[in-house]
């Protein structure tokens, strides 16, 4: 730490110049006051020395220990009235840098006594003049210092509050971006992953039906259709990511629900899967619940196609009192599975269900199959 930082911590050039100017002003003021030494009880050299001491104290201690120059000024003013010139400066410093009100009150009383010397007052005019001197030299100066201190504290508090609000806003923006990224990644996994899984199944079916030309053509058309749908859905999601104005540029489309489960099952059957759909409930459900139910069935069927090829899949959707039950059960794989997964689909489903206030259970069955069951509020 440099000498400047030790003497004036936290101050730079302009702040140090201000301290030096105030110290010089008080010293010069005391020197000028000594030219009219009426009422002095000490030699003139005491007044000059006192002016230098007060100036030095103000230079180095006005901010760090304002009571020191204030006490020195009050004490020296008792023997050298010229020193009272520095009383307003030291009173301001006490009000500005001391926040304890008992100390301020005690300093005001001591400064007032030293300033007017009440034992020397005898007439009403003397008392009125003394009161005016106290009001200007001690109370007003100290009040101005206290006002400056309060204002500085208020500005600091408002600045910290603004910085904290800005920081919280940045955190909220980051959280919103992360949430949106997670949602888009989940949608891409659900939609595109399902299409690609169907394409893989249909490609395998083409290989097995190589001798049946009509069947090969039918499966090829289905692969092309699924591929175009996957590309279109992927293009829409990428368009959402690239759109600068969501209202104008983002492609919007109807979101799937319970009514689309029949189409989903039909596509899975066309790809060669054995999927059974129990009758759907007639009562309408909330769109968000219906969309979640569709994604649950879609992910479960996709997982069955990847990890249990040839297995029979049963989809059940039941409406109960205040809830919607979605259950997808597949039997053991009829062929060896060659599609390892990372488990992110079930994680995304669990998050989606938890957001709606429901619960999700997924795990293997004793017969070697797998079951996914979700209970959604409805």
N, C-alpha and C positions, 0 to 999 in steps of 0.2 A: 504494500500500500504506500502510495506516494505521500509526501508531506502535505500537499494540498488536500488530499482526501482525508488525512488525519485531522487537519485543522478545520476544514469545511466539508464534512461528509455529505455527499449528495448534491453539492453545488458545483456549478461550472463558472465560466468567465463572468457572465452577466450577474449571477447571484453573488459572487465574491465582490464584484465591483459595487453592488448595492450595499453590502455590509461595510465595505471600506468607506463609501460615501456617507452612510449614517454615522459611523464612528467619527469621521472627520468633522461632520456637521455638529455633533455634540461637543467635541473638543473645542472647535472654534467658537461655538455659542457660549461655552463656559468662559473662554478667554475674553470674549467681548464683555460678558457680564462682570468680569473682574475689574473692568475699567471704572466701574461705579461701585466700589466696595462698601457702600453703606450697609450696616448691620452685620458685617463680618466680624467674627470673634477670633479669627486666626490670621496669621501672616498671609500675604498674597501668594507666596510660593506654595503654600498648602493648597490654595485654590487651583493654581496651575497644575500641580502634581495630581490633584484630584481629577481635573479635566482629562489629563493623560490616562489615568487609571480607568476612568469611566469609558473613554474612547477605546482603550484596549479591550476592556471587558465586553463592550458592545461588538467589537470586531470579531472576537473569537467565541463568545458565549451567548450572543443574542438569541440564537435558535436552539442551541443545545441545553443551556441552563439560564433562561431569562431572569430567574430570580436573583442571580448573582449581580448583574449590573444594576438591577432595580434596588437591591439592598444597599449597594455601594453608593448609588446616587442619593438615596434617602438619608443615609448616614452622613455623607459629606455635605448635604444641603443644610444640616443642622449647624455646621461650623462655617460654611461658605455658601451664602444664599445664591451665588452665581451658578452653583451646580444644579439648581432647580430647573435650569434650562433643559436638562436632559431627562427630566421626569416624564414628560409626555412620551418620549421615545421608549423609555424602559417600561412604562405602563402599557403601551401598545404591545410591546414584545411579550409581556406577561399574559395579557389577554389573548394574544395570538397563539402562543405555544404552550400554555398551561391550561389543561382541561378540567382540573379539579376545582369545583366551585368554592369549597371551604378555603383553599389556598388563595383563590382570587379575592374572596372577601377579606381575608386577613391582610393581603398585600394592599388592598384599597384603603383599609383603615390606617396601616402603617405609612403608606405614601401620603395620605391626607394630613396626618399629624406632622410628618417631616416637612411637607410643603408649606403649611400655613403657621406652624408653631403656635397652637392655640393659647399657650400660656403668655404669649406676648400681645394678645388681642385685648383691647379695653373698650372700644366704642362699637356702636352698631355698624358704622361704615366699615370698620375693620373686619367685623364678622361677615358682612355682606360681600366684601372683596375676597375674603378667604373662601366663602362658599362658591363664588364664581371661579376662583382659581382651582378649587377641588373639582368642580363640575367639568372644567375644560381640561385641566392638566392630568387628572387621574381617571375620573369616571368616563368621560367621553373617549379619551384615548384607549382606555381598557375595553370599553364597549366596542369600539371600532376593531380592535384586535380580536375580540371574541366573535364578532360578526364575520371577520375574514376567516377565522378558524372554522366556524360552522359552515360557511360557504364552501371552503376547500373540502371539508369532510363530505358535504352533500355532493359536490362535483365528483369526488372520488367514488362515492357509493353509486352514483348514477352511471359512471363510467364502467365500474365493475359489473353493475347489473346489465348494462348494454353488452359488454363483452360476454357475460355468462349467457345472455339471451341469444347472442349470435352463435356461441359455441353449441348451445342446445339446438338451435335451428339447423346448424350443420350436421349434428348427430341425427336429428330427425330426418334430414334430407338423405343422409347416408343409409339410415334404416329403411326409408321408403324405397331407395334404389335397390337395396339388398332384397327387400320383400318382393319388389316387382321382378327382379331377376329370378328369384326362386319360383315365383308364380309362372313366369314364362318358361323356365326350364322344366317345371312340372308339366305344363301343357304340352310342350314339345315332346317330352318323354311319353305322355299318355297318348297323344294323337299320332305323331310320326312313328313312334315305336310300335304302335298297334298295326299301322299300315305296313311297315316293313316286315313285321312278324307274319302277317298274312301273305305277303309276297314270297317269303321264304317257304311257307307251307305250300303255296301254289306252285312254286318252282319244283319242289320235291314231288308234288303230284304229277307234274308234267313228265318228269323222268320215269315215274312208275307207269304212266299211261302212254308211253311212247308208241305203242302199237295201235292205239285208238286215235286216229287222225282228228275226228270230230272233238273228242275230249281234249286233245292237246290244244286245238284252236280255241276251245272255250276257256280253258285255263290260261292260255296266253293272253286272251282279251281281259280276263280278270286281273292278271298281273299288271297289264298295261294300265287298266283303270285304277288299281290300287296305287301304282307308281305315280300316275298323274295327280291323284288326290293327295298323296303324301307331299309331292312337290308344291301343289297349290297351297296346302295348309302351311308348309314351311315358308313359302313365299309371303304369305299373309303375316306370319309371326315376325319374320325378318323385316317386313314393311312397318310393323308396329315399332320395332326397335329403331328403325332409321327415320321414322316420321318426326319432323320438327313440330308440327302442329297436329296434335292427336285428333282434334275435332274435324280437321279438313283432310288429312292424309291417311290416317290409320284406317285400314280396311276393317269393316265391322261385319259380323255375320251372326245368325242365330246360334245360341249355345244349345248343345244337346241336353235332353232330359229323359224322363222315363219313357216318353213316347218313342224315342229313338232306339230303345233297347231291341225292339223287334228287327230293325234294320241291321243293328250290330250283330245280332245272332245270325241273321241271314247271310251276312258277309262272311262270318266265321264258318258257317256250313258250306258256303261256296268254296272256301279255301280247303275243305276236306276235314274239318273238325266235326265232332259229334257233340252238339250243344243242345240242351233241352232248356226251354224257357217256360217256367210256370206262369199261369195267367197273372197279368199285372193288375194292381188295384185300380178301381174306377175313379176313386176320389182324387181330386187334384192335390198336388203338394206344392210347397214353396219352390220357385225356380232354382234357388241355390241348392236346396236339398235334392231336387231332381237331377241337377247337373252333377252333384257329388255322387249320387247313386249310379249314374251313367259311367262316370270315371272309375268308380270302384269295380263295376262289372267289366269294363273295358280292360283295366289293368289285370284283373284276375284271369280273364280269358286269354289275354296276351301271355301271361306267365304260364298258363297251362299249355299253350301252344309251344312255348319255348322249352319248358322244363319237363313236360309230360306229354310228348307227342303221341297221338293216337288215343289218349285217355278220354273218357266220357266226362262231359262237363254239365253240371246242373245249376241253373240260375234261378233263384227264388227271391221275389220281392213281395213283402207282406206289409200291409198297413195295420198297425196296432193303435191302441189308445195313446195318442200323443207322441207316437214314434213310428219310424219306418225301418223295417228290418230288410237288409240286403245280404244275401248269403250266396256264395259261389263255391261249389264243391267239385273237385275233379278227382277222378280215380287215379290209380297208379299208371305210370307211363307204359304204353304198349310197345315202345321202341326206345332205344338208347338216346338220351338227351345230349346234345352237343352245343348247347347255348348257355354258357355260364352268365349269370347276372350279378350286378353289383348290389342289388337290394334297395336301390334308390326309389323304385316305384312304390314299394310298400311304405317306405319312409314318407314319401310325398302324400300317399293316401292317408296315413295316420295324421299328418299335419292338417290336411284338408278336413278330415272328420273332426279333429280336435277344435279347429276354428269354428265349426258349427255347433260345438257343444255335445258331440256324440262320442262314441267309442268304437274302436276297431280291434278285432282279434284276428290273427292270422297265424297258422301253424300247420305242421304235418298231421296226418291222421294215422290211426293204427293200421289201416289197410294199405298204407303206402301212398295215399293220395294227399291232397292239400285242401285246406278250407280257409276261406276269407269271409268273415262275418262282421258287418257294421250295423250299428244302431244309431239312426239319425233322428233328431227331434223333428216332429212334423205336426 
